[in-house]
Amino acid sequence: MGEVVKSHTESGVLTVNYSHKTSDSQVVINLIKYKNKFKFQINQTIAKNAGLQIGSRLLKLAAK
């Protein structure tokens, strides 16, 4: 996964990952399972480096 992410970090590609960790600093959106529900975190720095803009509505829904 790391090599795929590294090769697309600045190309406008939205990367999404499911991880058991609370965060994965290499992807834009990280899915997390919490109490039998899925939540997501957004890494705005990685999104900005990839040339992506995340809408305010989506940011409000993201887990902190």
C-alpha positions in Angstrom: 0.0 0.0 0.0 2.8 2.4 0.9 4.3 2.4 -2.6 0.9 2.9 -4.3 0.2 5.9 -2.0 3.7 7.4 -2.5 3.3 7.3 -6.3 0.0 9.1 -6.2 0.6 11.7 -3.5 0.6 14.7 -5.8 -1.5 13.5 -8.7 -5.0 14.5 -7.7 -5.9 10.9 -6.6 -8.2 10.4 -3.6 -6.8 7.6 -1.5 -9.1 5.7 0.9 -8.0 3.1 3.4 -9.5 0.9 6.1 -7.2 0.6 9.0 -7.5 -0.8 12.5 -5.3 2.1 13.7 -6.9 5.4 14.7 -5.2 7.2 11.9 -3.2 6.5 8.8 -1.2 9.5 7.8 -0.5 8.4 4.2 -4.1 8.5 2.9 -6.7 11.2 2.5 -9.6 9.3 4.0 -9.2 6.6 6.6 -12.1 4.4 7.5 -12.3 3.3 11.2 -14.6 0.7 12.7 -15.8 2.0 16.1 -18.5 0.2 18.2 -19.8 -1.7 15.1 -20.1 1.5 13.1 -17.8 2.9 10.5 -16.4 6.4 10.9 -13.9 8.2 8.8 -11.0 10.7 9.3 -9.8 13.1 6.7 -6.2 14.2 6.4 -6.4 17.7 5.0 -2.7 18.0 4.6 -2.5 15.0 2.3 -5.6 16.1 0.4 -4.0 19.6 -0.2 -0.7 18.0 -1.3 -2.7 15.9 -3.8 -4.5 19.0 -5.2 -7.8 18.0 -3.7 -10.3 20.2 -1.9 -12.6 18.6 0.7 -16.0 20.3 1.1 -17.0 21.8 4.4 -20.0 19.4 4.7 -17.8 16.4 4.4 -15.3 17.8 6.9 -18.1 18.3 9.5 -19.1 14.7 9.2 -15.6 13.4 9.7 -14.4 12.0 13.1 -12.0 14.1 14.9 
